[in-house]
Amino acid sequence: MPEGKDNELARLARLAGQAMFIPIFLALYPLAFYWIGKQLDLWWGTGTWLAKIFLLLGLFSGARQVVKLIKRIMSDLS
């Protein structure tokens, strides 16, 4: 296999590996933030307010990370 083909294959494999983080960002960020909010609710006795706020923050953070990752992947492709 020509050397240029190996480099291209390695670059595409790296980009595919980066893209595999998208579901992790979309699942773990909201769950982790929700868990933190739930623990703070239990500690401070605030009902479920902090859990809901932290869940929204987790959704926003996960989406933000996905957008940043997609921009990075798109710039690497071009």
C-alpha positions as semicolon CSV with decimal commas, in nm:
position;residue;x (nm);y (nm);z (nm)
1;M;0,000;0,000;0,000
2;P;0,144;0,344;-0,086
3;E;0,257;0,556;0,205
4;G;0,006;0,833;0,130
5;K;-0,276;0,580;0,149
6;D;-0,160;0,472;0,498
7;N;-0,162;0,831;0,619
8;E;-0,509;0,889;0,479
9;L;-0,640;0,570;0,641
10;A;-0,487;0,668;0,976
11;R;-0,640;1,016;0,951
12;L;-0,986;0,875;0,875
13;A;-0,956;0,622;1,160
14;R;-0,865;0,905;1,399
15;L;-1,165;1,107;1,283
16;A;-1,395;0,804;1,325
17;G;-1,259;0,756;1,676
18;Q;-1,332;1,117;1,758
19;A;-1,686;1,084;1,619
20;M;-1,748;0,790;1,853
21;F;-1,741;1,035;2,145
22;I;-2,064;1,202;2,027
23;P;-2,302;0,953;2,195
24;I;-2,087;0,962;2,508
25;F;-2,117;1,339;2,527
26;L;-2,493;1,323;2,467
27;A;-2,549;1,055;2,733
28;L;-2,291;1,103;3,006
29;Y;-2,295;1,479;3,043
30;P;-2,667;1,500;3,128
31;L;-2,647;1,193;3,355
32;A;-2,341;1,322;3,541
33;F;-2,484;1,671;3,583
34;Y;-2,819;1,528;3,696
35;W;-2,643;1,311;3,954
36;I;-2,452;1,612;4,087
37;G;-2,775;1,813;4,109
38;K;-2,954;1,526;4,282
39;Q;-2,675;1,496;4,539
40;L;-2,688;1,870;4,604
41;D;-3,068;1,847;4,641
42;L;-3,025;1,575;4,903
43;W;-2,754;1,768;5,082
44;W;-2,933;2,104;5,087
45;G;-3,292;1,974;5,092
46;T;-3,409;2,174;4,789
47;G;-3,653;1,918;4,647
48;T;-3,571;1,852;4,283
49;W;-3,484;2,203;4,167
50;L;-3,110;2,160;4,145
51;A;-3,141;1,821;3,973
52;K;-3,355;1,979;3,701
53;I;-3,125;2,279;3,662
54;F;-2,817;2,060;3,647
55;L;-2,986;1,828;3,396
56;L;-3,046;2,126;3,167
57;L;-2,686;2,236;3,216
58;G;-2,572;1,883;3,128
59;L;-2,782;1,881;2,812
60;F;-2,641;2,218;2,712
61;S;-2,283;2,113;2,790
62;G;-2,315;1,786;2,600
63;A;-2,461;1,961;2,296
64;R;-2,187;2,224;2,313
65;Q;-1,917;1,956;2,319
66;V;-2,078;1,781;2,021
67;V;-2,086;2,104;1,820
68;K;-1,719;2,173;1,903
69;L;-1,623;1,818;1,807
70;I;-1,814;1,831;1,478
71;K;-1,647;2,162;1,390
72;R;-1,306;2,008;1,465
73;I;-1,385;1,700;1,255
74;M;-1,511;1,912;0,965
75;S;-1,197;2,129;0,971
76;D;-0,979;1,814;0,974
77;L;-1,170;1,675;0,674
78;S;-1,107;1,981;0,462
